[in-house]
Amino acid sequence: MTCHDPIPTVWVLGDQLTVDGTALASHPPGSCSVLFIESLERARQLPYHPQKLILLWSAMRHFAEDLRKKGYAVDYHESARTFTNALRSHIQDHRPSRIILTETAEYGVAARLAKMIEAHDIATEIAPNRMFLSVQHAFEKRMGNKDTIRMETFYRDMRRQTGLLMNDEGEPEGGQWNFDKENRKPPRKDLFVPPMPGFAPDATTRAVMALVAREFPDHFGKADGFDWPVTHEEANQLLEHFLDHRLDLFGPYQDAIVAGEPYLYHSRLSAALNVGLLDPLAVCRAVEARYREGQARLASVEGFIRQIIGWREFVYRVYHHHMPGYTERNELGADGSLPDFYWTADTDMFCVRDAVGHVQTYGINHHIQRLMITGNFALIAGISPQAVNEWYWLAYADAYEWVVSPNVIGMALYADGGLLASKPYAASANYINKMSDCCRQCRYNPRQTTGPDACPFNALYWDFLARNATLLRRNPRMALAYKNWDRKPESEQRDLRTHARAIRERLANQQRL
């Protein structure tokens, strides 16, 4: 029914699926209409993983239905051709007094949408986004005139702010802020990994799956087996599973990689957090409660909470501090093309094949596979940061520019020159062999550095150090790596660099590795 009452519209975007922390918090049912738009044009800008699109649109449809049940008047535009077309239709039918947006997590999006609205002579209001726990102006004040701030400093501030894992004297629980040294165990052969729960698609999700299959048949990745949580209830069920079955061992093995395990003891909660199906502080309090109740070790609980109120909040603030322009950083001058195996998983490097295969199948793998396998390879091979950043953005179901760009441009590829990370996270096959069981299943030998059976990670690692010595030798955290490089005879250095150049030429010609 057409409504001509002069009430505002709240436009809800796909990563704002909560009342708390968004414009909806101050607009109860009856005080506004609520607009949702699925834009096919936007979904075609990149070949997004079908599971990412299904997750986003199914979660939007479910949230819209929840709002209807609460008494909101919802105007939902399924599979609209463009945002502009759907917005025009909404304005014609509802004649809102103004349109209210929640400030977007991705830089500049709210301003672009506001301009689109104002082209229709409709007033725009942008409400603050309170889905994050930190505040940008406080972060800017902490930064001062510095180019960088380290996560550990930020994290301690967040612990004090939230009170998480703080004792009655205002000191960190257990007498220290960080238990990272206890959380670096390689995988044991007898590890039991509980199955990750999935959520069977209901009629709403199946309709979205059919839409995505019809409209985007050639996008990267597989839609079969979609089982992501798409409602607040399902997301909380997944949280409970993590608390009951994974949290205690999350810490010791958070840096471990096991072949065939896209999650290991990781939570799979990131997508739900990033779209608003879970509240980050509530998640952290639930995790803290398991420690207080004696059900999870402190090192695991602290390590998980650090990922949420530390790293997640930190990269969000760093991203906004350095935008615009951060996504174009390329301090190491890397310009290689993205290898085909990032799309196909067709490579003899078992760790890469396993990691990319997980992304193809599930739209996710855990953060060490992202950082130390696919990210590390791109770093030492000299692949363009922009090409790698785009791949992560389209390939992962939990990916948004605010989280992908700092983790790729800054953390994985050091393309920001150290604004985010204190050193490049470059590693040879030795690290992968120590922290995973992948090398024993690979045709390449992790102990060989040159020759047909040598793991490509080895020569590429040493060549990376040599190629970037002018910049990286100044970094005190790279001193040991360069000491080891300088120790090698010139003939060995020459052989390593020759082998690395041959690998990089094969990559440039999209030849199989």
PALUM-112853 format. One record per residue (C-alpha): residue number from 1; residue in one letter; x, y, z. Coordinates in steps of 0.5 Angstrom, whole numbers, plus 2048, in hexadecimal, padded with zeros to 3 digits. Example, Ala and Ser with C-alpha at 12.3 -4.5 7.8 and 13.67 -1.06 7.14 Angstrom:
// PALUM-112853
+-----+------+-----+-----+-----+
:  nr : rest :  px :  py :  pz :
+-----+------+-----+-----+-----+
:   1 :    A : 819 : 7F7 : 810 :
:   2 :    S : 81B : 7FE : 80E :
+-----+------+-----+-----+-----+
//
This chain:
// PALUM-112853
+-----+------+-----+-----+-----+
:  nr : rest :  px :  py :  pz :
+-----+------+-----+-----+-----+
:   1 :    M : 800 : 800 : 800 :
:   2 :    T : 803 : 807 : 7FE :
:   3 :    C : 804 : 80B : 804 :
:   4 :    H : 805 : 813 : 804 :
:   5 :    D : 806 : 814 : 80B :
:   6 :    P : 80B : 819 : 80C :
:   7 :    I : 810 : 814 : 810 :
:   8 :    P : 817 : 813 : 80F :
:   9 :    T : 81A : 80C : 80C :
:  10 :    V : 820 : 809 : 80F :
:  11 :    W : 824 : 805 : 809 :
:  12 :    V : 827 : 7FF : 80C :
:  13 :    L : 82D : 7FC : 808 :
:  14 :    G : 82F : 7F5 : 808 :
:  15 :    D : 835 : 7F6 : 80E :
:  16 :    Q : 830 : 7F9 : 813 :
:  17 :    L : 82B : 7F4 : 814 :
:  18 :    T : 82A : 7F6 : 81C :
:  19 :    V : 826 : 7FB : 81F :
:  20 :    D : 82B : 7FC : 824 :
:  21 :    G : 831 : 801 : 822 :
:  22 :    T : 82D : 803 : 81C :
:  23 :    A : 828 : 809 : 81A :
:  24 :    L : 822 : 804 : 81C :
:  25 :    A : 824 : 804 : 823 :
:  26 :    S : 821 : 80B : 823 :
:  27 :    H : 81B : 80A : 81F :
:  28 :    P : 816 : 805 : 822 :
:  29 :    P : 811 : 802 : 81E :
:  30 :    G : 80C : 807 : 81B :
:  31 :    S : 811 : 80C : 81B :
:  32 :    C : 814 : 80B : 814 :
:  33 :    S : 814 : 806 : 80E :
:  34 :    V : 81A : 801 : 80D :
:  35 :    L : 81D : 801 : 806 :
:  36 :    F : 821 : 7FB : 804 :
:  37 :    I : 824 : 7FA : 7FD :
:  38 :    E : 827 : 7F4 : 7F9 :
:  39 :    S : 82B : 7F7 : 7F3 :
:  40 :    L : 82D : 7F2 : 7EE :
:  41 :    E : 831 : 7F8 : 7EB :
:  42 :    R : 836 : 7F8 : 7F1 :
:  43 :    A : 836 : 7F1 : 7F2 :
:  44 :    R : 839 : 7F1 : 7EB :
:  45 :    Q : 83F : 7F5 : 7EC :
:  46 :    L : 843 : 7F0 : 7EE :
:  47 :    P : 842 : 7E8 : 7ED :
:  48 :    Y : 840 : 7E7 : 7F5 :
:  49 :    H : 840 : 7E0 : 7F8 :
:  50 :    P : 839 : 7DE : 7F7 :
:  51 :    Q : 839 : 7DC : 7FE :
:  52 :    K : 83A : 7E3 : 800 :
:  53 :    L : 835 : 7E6 : 7FC :
:  54 :    I : 830 : 7E0 : 7FF :
:  55 :    L : 832 : 7E2 : 806 :
:  56 :    L : 831 : 7E9 : 805 :
:  57 :    W : 82A : 7E9 : 801 :
:  58 :    S : 827 : 7E4 : 806 :
:  59 :    A : 829 : 7E7 : 80C :
:  60 :    M : 826 : 7EE : 809 :
:  61 :    R : 820 : 7EA : 808 :
:  62 :    H : 81F : 7E7 : 80E :
:  63 :    F : 821 : 7ED : 812 :
:  64 :    A : 81C : 7F1 : 80E :
:  65 :    E : 817 : 7EB : 810 :
:  66 :    D : 819 : 7EC : 818 :
:  67 :    L : 817 : 7F4 : 817 :
:  68 :    R : 811 : 7F2 : 814 :
:  69 :    K : 80F : 7EE : 81A :
:  70 :    K : 811 : 7F4 : 81F :
:  71 :    G : 80C : 7F8 : 81B :
:  72 :    Y : 811 : 7FC : 816 :
:  73 :    A : 80E : 7FE : 810 :
:  74 :    V : 813 : 7FB : 80B :
:  75 :    D : 814 : 7FC : 804 :
:  76 :    Y : 819 : 7F7 : 801 :
:  77 :    H : 81B : 7F7 : 7FA :
:  78 :    E : 81D : 7F0 : 7F8 :
:  79 :    S : 822 : 7EF : 7F2 :
:  80 :    A : 822 : 7F6 : 7F0 :
:  81 :    R : 826 : 7F8 : 7EA :
:  82 :    T : 829 : 7FE : 7ED :
:  83 :    F : 829 : 802 : 7F4 :
:  84 :    T : 826 : 808 : 7F0 :
:  85 :    N : 820 : 805 : 7ED :
:  86 :    A : 81E : 802 : 7F3 :
:  87 :    L : 81F : 808 : 7F7 :
:  88 :    R : 81B : 80C : 7F2 :
:  89 :    S : 815 : 807 : 7F3 :
:  90 :    H : 816 : 808 : 7FA :
:  91 :    I : 815 : 80F : 7FA :
:  92 :    Q : 810 : 80F : 7F5 :
:  93 :    D : 80C : 80A : 7F9 :
:  94 :    H : 80D : 80D : 800 :
:  95 :    R : 80F : 814 : 800 :
:  96 :    P : 813 : 814 : 806 :
:  97 :    S : 815 : 81B : 809 :
:  98 :    R : 81C : 819 : 809 :
:  99 :    I : 821 : 813 : 809 :
: 100 :    I : 825 : 810 : 80E :
: 101 :    L : 82B : 80C : 80D :
: 102 :    T : 830 : 809 : 812 :
: 103 :    E : 837 : 80B : 811 :
: 104 :    T : 83A : 806 : 80D :
: 105 :    A : 840 : 801 : 80F :
: 106 :    E : 843 : 802 : 808 :
: 107 :    Y : 846 : 809 : 807 :
: 108 :    G : 842 : 80E : 803 :
: 109 :    V : 83C : 809 : 802 :
: 110 :    A : 837 : 80D : 806 :
: 111 :    A : 839 : 814 : 802 :
: 112 :    R : 838 : 811 : 7FB :
: 113 :    L : 831 : 80E : 7FE :
: 114 :    A : 830 : 815 : 801 :
: 115 :    K : 831 : 818 : 7FA :
: 116 :    M : 82D : 813 : 7F6 :
: 117 :    I : 827 : 815 : 7FB :
: 118 :    E : 828 : 81C : 7FB :
: 119 :    A : 827 : 81C : 7F3 :
: 120 :    H : 820 : 81A : 7F4 :
: 121 :    D : 81F : 821 : 7F9 :
: 122 :    I : 81F : 81D : 7FF :
: 123 :    A : 822 : 81F : 805 :
: 124 :    T : 827 : 81A : 808 :
: 125 :    E : 82A : 819 : 80F :
: 126 :    I : 830 : 814 : 811 :
: 127 :    A : 82F : 811 : 818 :
: 128 :    P : 835 : 80F : 81B :
: 129 :    N : 837 : 807 : 81B :
: 130 :    R : 838 : 804 : 822 :
: 131 :    M : 839 : 7FD : 81F :
: 132 :    F : 841 : 7FE : 821 :
: 133 :    L : 843 : 7FF : 829 :
: 134 :    S : 848 : 804 : 827 :
: 135 :    V : 847 : 80B : 825 :
: 136 :    Q : 84B : 80E : 81F :
: 137 :    H : 84C : 815 : 823 :
: 138 :    A : 850 : 812 : 829 :
: 139 :    F : 854 : 80E : 824 :
: 140 :    E : 856 : 814 : 820 :
: 141 :    K : 858 : 817 : 827 :
: 142 :    R : 85C : 811 : 829 :
: 143 :    M : 85F : 812 : 822 :
: 144 :    G : 861 : 819 : 823 :
: 145 :    N : 866 : 81B : 81E :
: 146 :    K : 869 : 814 : 81D :
: 147 :    D : 868 : 810 : 817 :
: 148 :    T : 868 : 809 : 81A :
: 149 :    I : 865 : 806 : 821 :
: 150 :    R : 866 : 7FF : 823 :
: 151 :    M : 860 : 7FA : 824 :
: 152 :    E : 863 : 7F8 : 82B :
: 153 :    T : 862 : 7FF : 82E :
: 154 :    F : 85B : 800 : 82B :
: 155 :    Y : 859 : 7F9 : 82D :
: 156 :    R : 85B : 7FB : 834 :
: 157 :    D : 857 : 801 : 834 :
: 158 :    M : 851 : 7FD : 831 :
: 159 :    R : 852 : 7F8 : 837 :
: 160 :    R : 851 : 7FE : 83C :
: 161 :    Q : 84B : 801 : 839 :
: 162 :    T : 847 : 7FB : 838 :
: 163 :    G : 84A : 7F8 : 83F :
: 164 :    L : 84B : 7F1 : 83B :
: 165 :    L : 850 : 7EC : 83F :
: 166 :    M : 851 : 7F2 : 844 :
: 167 :    N : 852 : 7F0 : 84C :
: 168 :    D : 84F : 7F4 : 851 :
: 169 :    E : 856 : 7F8 : 852 :
: 170 :    G : 855 : 7FB : 84B :
: 171 :    E : 85B : 7F6 : 849 :
: 172 :    P : 85A : 7F1 : 843 :
: 173 :    E : 858 : 7EA : 845 :
: 174 :    G : 85E : 7E5 : 846 :
: 175 :    G : 863 : 7EB : 847 :
: 176 :    Q : 864 : 7EC : 840 :
: 177 :    W : 861 : 7EF : 83A :
: 178 :    N : 863 : 7EA : 834 :
: 179 :    F : 863 : 7E2 : 835 :
: 180 :    D : 866 : 7E2 : 82D :
: 181 :    K : 86C : 7DE : 82F :
: 182 :    E : 867 : 7D8 : 832 :
: 183 :    N : 863 : 7D8 : 82B :
: 184 :    R : 868 : 7D6 : 826 :
: 185 :    K : 868 : 7CE : 826 :
: 186 :    P : 868 : 7CA : 820 :
: 187 :    P : 863 : 7C5 : 81F :
: 188 :    R : 864 : 7BE : 822 :
: 189 :    K : 862 : 7B8 : 81E :
: 190 :    D : 85D : 7B6 : 823 :
: 191 :    L : 859 : 7BD : 823 :
: 192 :    F : 851 : 7BC : 823 :
: 193 :    V : 84E : 7C1 : 81F :
: 194 :    P : 846 : 7C1 : 820 :
: 195 :    P : 842 : 7C2 : 81A :
: 196 :    M : 83F : 7C9 : 819 :
: 197 :    P : 838 : 7CA : 819 :
: 198 :    G : 834 : 7CC : 813 :
: 199 :    F : 82D : 7CF : 812 :
: 200 :    A : 829 : 7CC : 80D :
: 201 :    P : 826 : 7D1 : 808 :
: 202 :    D : 81F : 7D3 : 809 :
: 203 :    A : 81A : 7D5 : 804 :
: 204 :    T : 81D : 7DC : 804 :
: 205 :    T : 824 : 7DA : 803 :
: 206 :    R : 822 : 7D5 : 7FE :
: 207 :    A : 81F : 7DB : 7FA :
: 208 :    V : 825 : 7DF : 7FA :
: 209 :    M : 829 : 7D9 : 7F8 :
: 210 :    A : 825 : 7D8 : 7F2 :
: 211 :    L : 826 : 7E0 : 7F1 :
: 212 :    V : 82D : 7E0 : 7F1 :
: 213 :    A : 82E : 7D9 : 7ED :
: 214 :    R : 82A : 7DD : 7E7 :
: 215 :    E : 82D : 7E4 : 7E8 :
: 216 :    F : 834 : 7E2 : 7E9 :
: 217 :    P : 836 : 7DB : 7E6 :
: 218 :    D : 83D : 7DD : 7E5 :
: 219 :    H : 83F : 7E0 : 7EB :
: 220 :    F : 845 : 7DD : 7EF :
: 221 :    G : 844 : 7D7 : 7F4 :
: 222 :    K : 83E : 7D2 : 7F5 :
: 223 :    A : 837 : 7D3 : 7F8 :
: 224 :    D : 836 : 7CC : 7FA :
: 225 :    G : 836 : 7CA : 801 :
: 226 :    F : 834 : 7D1 : 803 :
: 227 :    D : 833 : 7D1 : 80B :
: 228 :    W : 835 : 7D8 : 80E :
: 229 :    P : 830 : 7DA : 813 :
: 230 :    V : 82C : 7E0 : 811 :
: 231 :    T : 828 : 7E2 : 817 :
: 232 :    H : 829 : 7E4 : 81E :
: 233 :    E : 827 : 7DE : 821 :
: 234 :    E : 82B : 7DA : 81C :
: 235 :    A : 831 : 7DE : 81D :
: 236 :    N : 831 : 7DD : 825 :
: 237 :    Q : 830 : 7D6 : 824 :
: 238 :    L : 837 : 7D6 : 820 :
: 239 :    L : 83A : 7DA : 826 :
: 240 :    E : 837 : 7D5 : 82B :
: 241 :    H : 83A : 7CF : 827 :
: 242 :    F : 841 : 7D3 : 827 :
: 243 :    L : 841 : 7D4 : 82F :
: 244 :    D : 83F : 7CD : 830 :
: 245 :    H : 844 : 7C9 : 82B :
: 246 :    R : 849 : 7CE : 828 :
: 247 :    L : 84B : 7D4 : 82D :
: 248 :    D : 84F : 7D0 : 832 :
: 249 :    L : 854 : 7CD : 82C :
: 250 :    F : 853 : 7D4 : 828 :
: 251 :    G : 859 : 7D7 : 82C :
: 252 :    P : 85F : 7D2 : 82B :
: 253 :    Y : 85D : 7D0 : 824 :
: 254 :    Q : 85B : 7D7 : 821 :
: 255 :    D : 861 : 7D7 : 81D :
: 256 :    A : 861 : 7D0 : 81B :
: 257 :    I : 85F : 7CD : 814 :
: 258 :    V : 85C : 7C6 : 813 :
: 259 :    A : 85B : 7C4 : 80C :
: 260 :    G : 853 : 7C3 : 80A :
: 261 :    E : 851 : 7C7 : 810 :
: 262 :    P : 84F : 7CE : 80E :
: 263 :    Y : 84D : 7D0 : 815 :
: 264 :    L : 851 : 7CC : 81A :
: 265 :    Y : 84F : 7CF : 821 :
: 266 :    H : 84D : 7D6 : 81E :
: 267 :    S : 846 : 7D8 : 81F :
: 268 :    R : 843 : 7DA : 818 :
: 269 :    L : 840 : 7E0 : 81B :
: 270 :    S : 843 : 7E5 : 817 :
: 271 :    A : 83E : 7E6 : 812 :
: 272 :    A : 838 : 7E6 : 817 :
: 273 :    L : 83C : 7EC : 81B :
: 274 :    N : 83E : 7F0 : 814 :
: 275 :    V : 836 : 7F0 : 812 :
: 276 :    G : 833 : 7F1 : 819 :
: 277 :    L : 831 : 7EA : 81B :
: 278 :    L : 835 : 7EA : 821 :
: 279 :    D : 837 : 7F0 : 826 :
: 280 :    P : 83F : 7F0 : 827 :
: 281 :    L : 83E : 7F2 : 82E :
: 282 :    A : 839 : 7ED : 830 :
: 283 :    V : 83D : 7E7 : 82C :
: 284 :    C : 843 : 7E9 : 830 :
: 285 :    R : 840 : 7E9 : 837 :
: 286 :    A : 83D : 7E2 : 835 :
: 287 :    V : 844 : 7E0 : 834 :
: 288 :    E : 847 : 7E3 : 83A :
: 289 :    A : 841 : 7E0 : 83E :
: 290 :    R : 844 : 7D9 : 83C :
: 291 :    Y : 84B : 7DB : 83F :
: 292 :    R : 847 : 7DE : 846 :
: 293 :    E : 843 : 7D7 : 846 :
: 294 :    G : 84A : 7D3 : 845 :
: 295 :    Q : 848 : 7D0 : 83F :
: 296 :    A : 84D : 7D3 : 83A :
: 297 :    R : 854 : 7D5 : 83B :
: 298 :    L : 856 : 7DC : 83C :
: 299 :    A : 85B : 7DC : 836 :
: 300 :    S : 856 : 7DA : 831 :
: 301 :    V : 851 : 7DF : 834 :
: 302 :    E : 856 : 7E4 : 834 :
: 303 :    G : 858 : 7E2 : 82D :
: 304 :    F : 851 : 7E3 : 82A :
: 305 :    I : 84F : 7E9 : 82E :
: 306 :    R : 855 : 7EC : 82B :
: 307 :    Q : 853 : 7EA : 824 :
: 308 :    I : 84C : 7EE : 825 :
: 309 :    I : 84D : 7F4 : 829 :
: 310 :    G : 855 : 7F5 : 827 :
: 311 :    W : 856 : 7F3 : 820 :
: 312 :    R : 84F : 7F3 : 81D :
: 313 :    E : 84E : 7FA : 820 :
: 314 :    F : 855 : 7FC : 81F :
: 315 :    V : 855 : 7FB : 817 :
: 316 :    Y : 84E : 7FE : 817 :
: 317 :    R : 851 : 805 : 81A :
: 318 :    V : 858 : 804 : 816 :
: 319 :    Y : 854 : 804 : 80F :
: 320 :    H : 850 : 80A : 811 :
: 321 :    H : 856 : 80E : 813 :
: 322 :    H : 859 : 80D : 80D :
: 323 :    M : 854 : 80D : 808 :
: 324 :    P : 853 : 80F : 802 :
: 325 :    G : 859 : 80C : 7FF :
: 326 :    Y : 85B : 807 : 803 :
: 327 :    T : 859 : 801 : 7FF :
: 328 :    E : 85D : 804 : 7F9 :
: 329 :    R : 864 : 803 : 7FD :
: 330 :    N : 869 : 7FF : 7FA :
: 331 :    E : 870 : 801 : 7FE :
: 332 :    L : 873 : 7FB : 7FC :
: 333 :    G : 872 : 7FC : 7F4 :
: 334 :    A : 86F : 7F5 : 7F3 :
: 335 :    D : 86C : 7F5 : 7ED :
: 336 :    G : 86B : 7ED : 7EB :
: 337 :    S : 864 : 7EB : 7E8 :
: 338 :    L : 860 : 7E6 : 7ED :
: 339 :    P : 862 : 7DF : 7EB :
: 340 :    D : 85C : 7DB : 7E8 :
: 341 :    F : 85C : 7D6 : 7EE :
: 342 :    Y : 859 : 7DB : 7F2 :
: 343 :    W : 853 : 7DA : 7EE :
: 344 :    T : 854 : 7D3 : 7EC :
: 345 :    A : 858 : 7D0 : 7F2 :
: 346 :    D : 85C : 7CC : 7ED :
: 347 :    T : 863 : 7CC : 7F0 :
: 348 :    D : 867 : 7C6 : 7F2 :
: 349 :    M : 869 : 7CB : 7F9 :
: 350 :    F : 864 : 7C7 : 7FD :
: 351 :    C : 863 : 7CC : 802 :
: 352 :    V : 861 : 7D1 : 7FD :
: 353 :    R : 85C : 7CC : 7FA :
: 354 :    D : 859 : 7CA : 800 :
: 355 :    A : 858 : 7D2 : 803 :
: 356 :    V : 855 : 7D4 : 7FC :
: 357 :    G : 851 : 7CE : 7FC :
: 358 :    H : 84E : 7CF : 802 :
: 359 :    V : 84C : 7D6 : 800 :
: 360 :    Q : 849 : 7D4 : 7F9 :
: 361 :    T : 845 : 7CF : 7FD :
: 362 :    Y : 843 : 7D2 : 804 :
: 363 :    G : 844 : 7DA : 802 :
: 364 :    I : 849 : 7DA : 808 :
: 365 :    N : 84F : 7D7 : 80B :
: 366 :    H : 853 : 7D9 : 812 :
: 367 :    H : 857 : 7DF : 813 :
: 368 :    I : 85E : 7DB : 813 :
: 369 :    Q : 85C : 7D8 : 80C :
: 370 :    R : 85B : 7DF : 809 :
: 371 :    L : 861 : 7E3 : 80C :
: 372 :    M : 866 : 7DD : 80C :
: 373 :    I : 864 : 7D9 : 806 :
: 374 :    T : 860 : 7DD : 801 :
: 375 :    G : 863 : 7E4 : 803 :
: 376 :    N : 86A : 7E2 : 805 :
: 377 :    F : 86B : 7DF : 7FE :
: 378 :    A : 868 : 7E6 : 7FA :
: 379 :    L : 86D : 7EA : 7FF :
: 380 :    I : 873 : 7E6 : 7FD :
: 381 :    A : 871 : 7E5 : 7F6 :
: 382 :    G : 870 : 7EC : 7F5 :
: 383 :    I : 869 : 7EC : 7F3 :
: 384 :    S : 865 : 7F3 : 7F2 :
: 385 :    P : 862 : 7F5 : 7F9 :
: 386 :    Q : 85C : 7F7 : 7F5 :
: 387 :    A : 85B : 7F1 : 7F1 :
: 388 :    V : 85C : 7ED : 7F8 :
: 389 :    N : 857 : 7F2 : 7FC :
: 390 :    E : 852 : 7F1 : 7F6 :
: 391 :    W : 852 : 7E9 : 7F7 :
: 392 :    Y : 851 : 7E9 : 7FE :
: 393 :    W : 84B : 7EE : 7FE :
: 394 :    L : 847 : 7EA : 7F9 :
: 395 :    A : 849 : 7E3 : 7FB :
: 396 :    Y : 848 : 7E3 : 802 :
: 397 :    A : 841 : 7E3 : 805 :
: 398 :    D : 843 : 7E7 : 80B :
: 399 :    A : 847 : 7EC : 807 :
: 400 :    Y : 845 : 7F4 : 807 :
: 401 :    E : 84A : 7F9 : 805 :
: 402 :    W : 84B : 7FC : 80C :
: 403 :    V : 84E : 7F5 : 80E :
: 404 :    V : 851 : 7F2 : 808 :
: 405 :    S : 855 : 7F8 : 806 :
: 406 :    P : 859 : 7F9 : 80D :
: 407 :    N : 85A : 7F2 : 80D :
: 408 :    V : 85D : 7F1 : 806 :
: 409 :    I : 860 : 7F8 : 804 :
: 410 :    G : 863 : 7F8 : 80B :
: 411 :    M : 863 : 7F2 : 80F :
: 412 :    A : 864 : 7ED : 809 :
: 413 :    L : 868 : 7F1 : 804 :
: 414 :    Y : 86B : 7F6 : 808 :
: 415 :    A : 869 : 7FB : 802 :
: 416 :    D : 868 : 801 : 807 :
: 417 :    G : 86F : 801 : 809 :
: 418 :    G : 86E : 7FF : 810 :
: 419 :    L : 868 : 803 : 812 :
: 420 :    L : 864 : 7FD : 815 :
: 421 :    A : 869 : 7F8 : 816 :
: 422 :    S : 870 : 7F8 : 819 :
: 423 :    K : 873 : 7F4 : 814 :
: 424 :    P : 872 : 7F0 : 80E :
: 425 :    Y : 86F : 7E9 : 80F :
: 426 :    A : 873 : 7E5 : 80A :
: 427 :    A : 875 : 7DE : 80B :
: 428 :    S : 878 : 7D8 : 808 :
: 429 :    A : 876 : 7D1 : 807 :
: 430 :    N : 879 : 7D0 : 80E :
: 431 :    Y : 873 : 7D4 : 812 :
: 432 :    I : 86E : 7D0 : 80E :
: 433 :    N : 871 : 7C9 : 80F :
: 434 :    K : 872 : 7CB : 817 :
: 435 :    M : 86B : 7CE : 818 :
: 436 :    S : 867 : 7C9 : 813 :
: 437 :    D : 866 : 7C2 : 810 :
: 438 :    C : 866 : 7C4 : 809 :
: 439 :    C : 86D : 7C3 : 807 :
: 440 :    R : 86D : 7BC : 808 :
: 441 :    Q : 868 : 7BB : 803 :
: 442 :    C : 86B : 7C0 : 7FE :
: 443 :    R : 86F : 7BE : 7F8 :
: 444 :    Y : 874 : 7C3 : 7FA :
: 445 :    N : 879 : 7C2 : 7FF :
: 446 :    P : 879 : 7C8 : 804 :
: 447 :    R : 881 : 7C7 : 806 :
: 448 :    Q : 883 : 7C8 : 7FF :
: 449 :    T : 884 : 7CF : 7FC :
: 450 :    T : 886 : 7CE : 7F5 :
: 451 :    G : 885 : 7C9 : 7F0 :
: 452 :    P : 87E : 7C6 : 7ED :
: 453 :    D : 87C : 7C3 : 7F4 :
: 454 :    A : 87D : 7C9 : 7F8 :
: 455 :    C : 877 : 7CC : 7FB :
: 456 :    P : 876 : 7D3 : 7F7 :
: 457 :    F : 875 : 7D7 : 7FE :
: 458 :    N : 87D : 7D6 : 800 :
: 459 :    A : 880 : 7D9 : 7FA :
: 460 :    L : 87B : 7DE : 7FA :
: 461 :    Y : 87C : 7E0 : 801 :
: 462 :    W : 883 : 7E1 : 800 :
: 463 :    D : 882 : 7E5 : 7FA :
: 464 :    F : 87D : 7E9 : 7FD :
: 465 :    L : 882 : 7EB : 802 :
: 466 :    A : 887 : 7ED : 7FD :
: 467 :    R : 882 : 7F1 : 7F9 :
: 468 :    N : 880 : 7F5 : 7FE :
: 469 :    A : 886 : 7F6 : 802 :
: 470 :    T : 887 : 7FE : 802 :
: 471 :    L : 880 : 7FF : 805 :
: 472 :    L : 880 : 7F9 : 80A :
: 473 :    R : 887 : 7F8 : 80D :
: 474 :    R : 885 : 7FF : 811 :
: 475 :    N : 880 : 7FB : 815 :
: 476 :    P : 883 : 7F8 : 81B :
: 477 :    R : 87E : 7F2 : 81B :
: 478 :    M : 881 : 7F0 : 814 :
: 479 :    A : 888 : 7F0 : 817 :
: 480 :    L : 888 : 7E8 : 818 :
: 481 :    A : 886 : 7E7 : 811 :
: 482 :    Y : 88B : 7EB : 80E :
: 483 :    K : 890 : 7E8 : 812 :
: 484 :    N : 88F : 7E1 : 810 :
: 485 :    W : 88E : 7E4 : 809 :
: 486 :    D : 895 : 7E7 : 809 :
: 487 :    R : 898 : 7E1 : 80C :
: 488 :    K : 897 : 7DD : 806 :
: 489 :    P : 89D : 7DD : 801 :
: 490 :    E : 89C : 7E1 : 7FA :
: 491 :    S : 89B : 7DB : 7F6 :
: 492 :    E : 895 : 7D8 : 7FA :
: 493 :    Q : 892 : 7DF : 7FA :
: 494 :    R : 893 : 7DF : 7F3 :
: 495 :    D : 890 : 7D8 : 7F2 :
: 496 :    L : 88A : 7DA : 7F6 :
: 497 :    R : 888 : 7E1 : 7F2 :
: 498 :    T : 889 : 7DD : 7EC :
: 499 :    H : 884 : 7D8 : 7EE :
: 500 :    A : 87F : 7DD : 7F1 :
: 501 :    R : 880 : 7E1 : 7EA :
: 502 :    A : 87E : 7DB : 7E6 :
: 503 :    I : 878 : 7DA : 7EB :
: 504 :    R : 876 : 7E1 : 7EA :
: 505 :    E : 876 : 7E0 : 7E2 :
: 506 :    R : 872 : 7DA : 7E3 :
: 507 :    L : 86D : 7DE : 7E7 :
: 508 :    A : 86D : 7E4 : 7E2 :
: 509 :    N : 86B : 7DF : 7DC :
: 510 :    Q : 866 : 7DC : 7E0 :
: 511 :    Q : 86A : 7D5 : 7E0 :
: 512 :    R : 868 : 7D0 : 7E5 :
: 513 :    L : 86C : 7CF : 7EB :
+-----+------+-----+-----+-----+
//
